[in-house]
């Protein structure tokens, strides 16, 4: 879960930069969205791994 904290931190940093850098606001918001998607992917991965470890048959295959 430390990785998720790092990813969310990067997302937050990009959103802060977007608020401060009006010229490149769209760039920073796009970067933040990429980090947000990475966070969602990390969460999904974590739950897939957890379900596999607990033998959840819905996750197999």
N, C-alpha and C positions, 0 to 999 in steps of 0.2 A: 503493500500500500504506500510505501514511501515514494514509489514512482508516480503514483496518482497525485500525491501532494506536490511533487516537482512539476508535473504537467499543469496542474491548476495554478501554480505559482506563475508559470510562464504565460498562461492565458491572462491572468490578472495583470501582469506586467504589460502585456500588449494592449490591454484595455486602458490602462493608465496612460500609456504613451499616446494612444488615440485621443484621449481627452486633452493632452498637452500639446500635441503636434497637429494643428489644424490642416497644414499642407499635406501631410501624409496620413490623415485620419483613416481613409479607406484602406490603405495598406495595412495599418496596425489592426484595424477591425478584422480584416481578412486573416491576418496572422492569428488573432485571438480565436477566430472560428476554427482554424486548423487545430489549434491546441485543444479547443473544446471537443472536437471530434476525436482527437487522440485520447482524451480523458474518457469519453464514452466507450471507445474501443477497449481501453484498459479495464474499465469496469466490467464490460461484457466478458473479456478474457478471464478476469478474476472469477466471475460466477460460473463460467463454463468449466474452469479448472476445479472449482469447489464442487460442482455437481458431479463431475467425473470421479472425483476422489470419494464421493459418497455413493457412487453407483447409481446415479439417476439415469434410467434407461432412455429418457426423452432427449438426452444430450448426445448419446452415442450415434455415430454415423452421420 
